């Protein structure tokens, strides 16, 4: 990998972690939220950038999808937020 490629990957991972924290913080403050409202709440973020973040949060067990496509913060997600990661 070139230095440029490494820097781009570092930037992408930093942005992804920031988005994860933003989504979980939103859920902590506002409670269960419809997926489309999450998408529209991040107007500046392209859908192709936020969708993988939501999928990863689900895979990690920090968020789950309930009835009516509501995104729910799990207890693991709360703990992750508290830990300051």
N, CA, C and O of each residue as an XYZ file, in Angstrom:
340
protein
N       0.836     -1.185      0.000
C       0.000      0.000      0.000
C       0.880      1.247      0.000
O       1.915      1.308      0.664
N       0.442      2.215     -0.750
C       1.174      3.481     -0.757
C       0.746      4.316      0.449
O      -0.285      4.057      1.070
N       1.552      5.313      0.762
C       1.207      6.208      1.867
C      -0.142      6.875      1.625
O      -0.944      7.039      2.544
N      -0.376      7.258      0.373
C      -1.641      7.904      0.031
C      -2.820      6.967      0.300
O      -3.838      7.392      0.846
N      -2.688      5.712     -0.076
C      -3.748      4.725      0.138
C      -3.982      4.508      1.628
O      -5.126      4.410      2.072
N      -2.910      4.432      2.395
C      -3.018      4.248      3.846
C      -3.730      5.442      4.469
O      -4.592      5.271      5.332
N      -3.378      6.640      4.042
C      -4.020      7.841      4.575
C      -5.508      7.882      4.226
O      -6.332      8.274      5.052
N      -5.845      7.480      3.012
C      -7.251      7.443      2.610
C      -8.031      6.441      3.462
O      -9.153      6.722      3.884
N      -7.443      5.285      3.712
C      -8.104      4.260      4.522
C      -8.259      4.734      5.962
O      -9.309      4.526      6.570
N      -7.235      5.364      6.509
C      -7.328      5.920      7.864
C      -8.449      6.956      7.954
O      -9.212      6.975      8.920
N      -8.539      7.805      6.952
C      -9.580      8.825      6.912
C     -10.957      8.178      6.843
O     -11.882      8.615      7.526
N     -11.100      7.141      6.025
C     -12.382      6.446      5.887
C     -12.791      5.795      7.206
O     -13.949      5.882      7.613
N     -11.842      5.144      7.868
C     -12.142      4.477      9.137
C     -12.492      5.479     10.231
O     -13.373      5.224     11.052
N     -11.809      6.609     10.243
C     -12.110      7.657     11.214
C     -13.509      8.200     10.983
O     -14.262      8.408     11.934
N     -13.860      8.430      9.726
C     -15.192      8.924      9.383
C     -16.256      7.897      9.756
O     -17.315      8.257     10.268
N     -15.980      6.637      9.503
C     -16.933      5.577      9.826
C     -17.174      5.523     11.336
O     -18.319      5.410     11.773
N     -16.120      5.601     12.127
C     -16.266      5.583     13.583
C     -17.060      6.797     14.060
O     -17.876      6.687     14.974
N     -16.823      7.936     13.449
C     -17.560      9.151     13.794
C     -19.049      8.991     13.492
O     -19.891      9.372     14.305
N     -19.373      8.434     12.336
C     -20.771      8.203     11.971
C     -21.434      7.198     12.907
O     -22.598      7.361     13.272
N     -20.697      6.161     13.296
C     -21.245      5.185     14.237
C     -21.639      5.883     15.535
O     -22.733      5.671     16.059
N     -20.743      6.709     16.040
C     -21.019      7.432     17.285
C     -22.215      8.377     17.099
O     -23.066      8.474     17.983
N     -22.284      9.064     15.973
C     -23.396      9.988     15.714
C     -24.733      9.249     15.678
O     -25.716      9.712     16.257
N     -24.771      8.110     15.004
C     -26.020      7.338     14.922
C     -26.425      6.838     16.301
O     -27.585      6.981     16.690
N     -25.499      6.261     17.041
C     -25.835      5.749     18.375
C     -26.233      6.869     19.319
O     -27.142      6.699     20.132
N     -25.572      8.000     19.226
C     -25.935      9.155     20.053
C     -27.339      9.632     19.715
O     -28.122      9.955     20.608
N     -27.657      9.677     18.429
C     -29.014     10.055     18.001
C     -30.044      9.107     18.623
O     -31.056      9.552     19.163
N     -29.783      7.812     18.545
C     -30.727      6.836     19.107
C     -30.829      6.973     20.616
O     -31.913      6.808     21.177
N     -29.726      7.271     21.281
C     -29.739      7.445     22.734
C     -30.571      8.673     23.122
O     -31.291      8.646     24.120
N     -30.473      9.732     22.342
C     -31.186     10.974     22.655
C     -32.650     10.953     22.235
O     -33.498     11.519     22.925
N     -32.957     10.307     21.115
C     -34.296     10.389     20.531
C     -35.085      9.096     20.585
O     -36.263      9.078     20.226
N     -34.462      8.017     21.024
C     -35.168      6.744     21.097
C     -35.282      6.086     19.730
O     -34.639      6.514     18.771
N     -36.105      5.039     19.645
C     -36.251      4.318     18.384
C     -36.596      5.274     17.236
O     -37.463      6.139     17.359
N     -35.902      5.092     16.141
C     -36.036      5.999     14.999
C     -36.138      5.193     13.717
O     -35.388      4.240     13.509
N     -37.072      5.583     12.858
C     -37.240      4.928     11.572
C     -35.980      5.083     10.732
O     -35.329      6.128     10.760
N     -35.645      4.048      9.993
C     -34.438      4.040      9.160
C     -34.389      5.255      8.220
O     -33.334      5.868      8.061
N     -35.508      5.599      7.608
C     -35.517      6.732      6.675
C     -35.248      8.048      7.402
O     -34.639      8.952      6.830
N     -35.683      8.166      8.631
C     -35.397      9.375      9.408
C     -33.910      9.439      9.738
O     -33.328     10.523      9.770
N     -33.293      8.288      9.983
C     -31.830      8.263     10.200
C     -31.140      8.756      8.940
O     -30.249      9.603      8.999
N     -31.557      8.218      7.795
C     -30.947      8.645      6.533
C     -31.110     10.141      6.326
O     -30.151     10.826      5.970
N     -32.316     10.655      6.546
C     -32.553     12.085      6.307
C     -31.887     12.953      7.362
O     -31.616     14.127      7.112
N     -31.621     12.395      8.537
C     -30.948     13.153      9.591
C     -29.478     13.391      9.308
O     -28.840     14.223      9.952
N     -28.954     12.675      8.363
C     -27.557     12.817      7.982
C     -27.497     13.314      6.538
O     -26.876     12.694      5.675
N     -28.157     14.443      6.300
C     -28.277     15.013      4.953
C     -26.945     15.153      4.238
O     -26.853     14.936      3.030
N     -25.923     15.512      4.982
C     -24.608     15.761      4.387
C     -23.876     14.468      4.038
O     -22.856     14.485      3.349
N     -24.407     13.352      4.520
C     -23.741     12.066      4.342
C     -24.444     11.266      3.251
O     -25.643     11.006      3.351
N     -23.720     10.879      2.221
C     -24.343     10.078      1.160
C     -24.870      8.747      1.690
O     -24.288      8.150      2.595
N     -25.966      8.300      1.118
C     -26.578      7.036      1.518
C     -25.576      5.890      1.458
O     -25.574      5.019      2.327
N     -24.721      5.886      0.431
C     -23.755      4.790      0.304
C     -22.696      4.824      1.407
O     -21.945      3.863      1.577
N     -22.635      5.922      2.154
C     -21.704      5.995      3.281
C     -22.380      5.616      4.596
O     -21.756      4.991      5.454
N     -23.647      5.988      4.762
C     -24.341      5.715      6.021
C     -24.897      4.290      6.085
O     -24.935      3.697      7.163
N     -25.327      3.733      4.958
C     -25.917      2.389      4.956
C     -24.960      1.329      5.514
O     -25.392      0.513      6.329
N     -23.676      1.303      5.114
C     -22.776      0.311      5.689
C     -22.532      0.522      7.188
O     -22.287     -0.435      7.923
N     -22.599      1.770      7.631
C     -22.437      2.064      9.060
C     -23.587      1.440      9.846
O     -23.372      0.828     10.892
N     -24.810      1.598      9.336
C     -25.966      0.998     10.006
C     -25.851     -0.520     10.023
O     -26.142     -1.157     11.035
N     -25.429     -1.097      8.906
C     -25.272     -2.557      8.839
C     -24.220     -3.042      9.839
O     -24.405     -4.066     10.498
N     -23.123     -2.303      9.946
C     -22.077     -2.721     10.880
C     -22.535     -2.585     12.331
O     -22.244     -3.453     13.153
N     -23.243     -1.513     12.652
C     -23.755     -1.351     14.018
C     -24.685     -2.498     14.379
O     -24.681     -2.981     15.511
N     -25.470     -2.922     13.424
C     -26.359     -4.070     13.634
C     -25.560     -5.347     13.845
O     -25.846     -6.129     14.752
N     -24.554     -5.550     12.999
C     -23.726     -6.754     13.087
C     -22.981     -6.806     14.423
O     -22.815     -7.879     15.004
N     -22.541     -5.663     14.899
C     -21.822     -5.598     16.174
C     -22.754     -5.752     17.378
O     -22.292     -5.947     18.502
N     -24.059     -5.664     17.142
C     -25.032     -5.801     18.219
C     -25.280     -4.511     18.976
O     -25.844     -4.539     20.070
N     -24.865     -3.370     18.412
C     -25.047     -2.071     19.068
C     -26.408     -1.463     18.747
O     -26.861     -0.537     19.421
N     -27.043     -1.983     17.726
C     -28.327     -1.481     17.273
C     -29.086     -2.661     16.686
O     -28.489     -3.598     16.156
N     -30.394     -2.604     16.785
C     -31.208     -3.629     16.136
C     -32.363     -2.952     15.426
O     -32.678     -1.791     15.684
N     -32.989     -3.698     14.526
C     -34.121     -3.172     13.777
C     -35.371     -3.860     14.290
O     -35.485     -5.086     14.276
N     -36.305     -3.037     14.744
C     -37.555     -3.557     15.270
C     -38.680     -3.425     14.260
O     -38.442     -3.201     13.073
N     -39.908     -3.567     14.742
C     -41.070     -3.427     13.870
C     -41.092     -2.047     13.200
O     -40.570     -1.075     13.746
N     -41.683     -1.977     12.047
C     -41.820     -0.729     11.282
C     -40.472     -0.123     10.922
O     -40.349      1.087     10.730
N     -39.464     -0.984     10.835
C     -38.124     -0.542     10.431
C     -37.520      0.472     11.411
O     -36.749      1.347     11.016
N     -37.883      0.341     12.694
C     -37.340      1.232     13.715
C     -35.965      0.758     14.157
O     -35.767     -0.419     14.459
N     -35.025      1.685     14.191
C     -33.681      1.418     14.689
C     -33.699      1.601     16.203
O     -34.168      2.624     16.702
N     -33.191      0.616     16.931
C     -33.207      0.630     18.385
C     -31.787      0.480     18.920
O     -31.016     -0.351     18.441
N     -31.459      1.280     19.901
C     -30.166      1.178     20.562
C     -30.211      0.002     21.530
O     -31.149     -0.107     22.320
N     -29.221     -0.875     21.482
C     -29.173     -2.018     22.397
C     -28.377     -1.639     23.646
O     -27.742     -0.586     23.695
N     -28.420     -2.499     24.637
C     -27.625     -2.245     25.842
C     -26.132     -2.253     25.506
O     -25.362     -1.508     26.112
N     -25.718     -3.080     24.555
C     -24.319     -3.078     24.117
C     -23.954     -1.745     23.479
O     -22.853     -1.232     23.682
N     -24.879     -1.189     22.708
C     -24.654      0.118     22.097
C     -24.516      1.210     23.146
O     -23.670      2.095     23.017
N     -25.342      1.152     24.183
C     -25.252      2.115     25.284
C     -23.881      2.011     25.960
O     -23.237      3.020     26.249
N     -23.456      0.779     26.202
C     -22.155      0.573     26.845
C     -21.014      1.103     25.975
O     -20.067      1.701     26.484
N     -21.109      0.881     24.667
C     -20.084      1.365     23.742
C     -20.005      2.881     23.807
O     -18.912      3.446     23.833
N     -21.167      3.547     23.835
C     -21.174      5.008     23.940
C     -20.532      5.468     25.237
O     -19.731      6.403     25.245
N     -20.889      4.805     26.341
C     -20.346      5.174     27.656
C     -18.833      4.984     27.712
O     -18.136      5.726     28.404
N     -18.326      3.984     26.981
C     -16.899      3.675     27.047
C     -16.049      4.726     26.324
O     -14.832      4.780     26.503
N     -16.704      5.560     25.506
C     -15.977      6.609     24.814
C     -15.206      6.162     23.599
O     -14.326      6.884     23.129
N     -15.513      4.986     23.075
C     -14.826      4.499     21.867
C     -15.100      5.378     20.686
O     -14.602      5.115     19.591
